[in-house]
Amino acid sequence: MKKLINKIRNWFSKKPIYDTGHLFDRCDSLAKKYYGSEIYWWVIALANNISDGKLSVNADKQIRIPGNLPTILQNLKQANS
């Protein structure tokens, strides 16, 4: 599993979007804002090394939002084929 997670992290764009975390921001709400759906919360969590079972992000922390979601999803589909 760690090998797959590291592979996915390598797919993140070199020019991501950055957002500053605000009080009550969560990976799912940021996924809705940037990707149009909460189901991609895991992309933001992986990009920011959030793996402690929480969806919340730290307020005032710079949050990396990968800009190449279609490429990430396509690569993940191919990796699971």
Buried (B, 14 or more C-beta within 10 A) or exposed (E): EEEEEEEBEEBBBEEBEEBEBEEEBBBBBBBBEBBEEBEBBBBBBBBBEBEEEEBBBEEEEEBBBBBBBEEBBEBBEEEEE
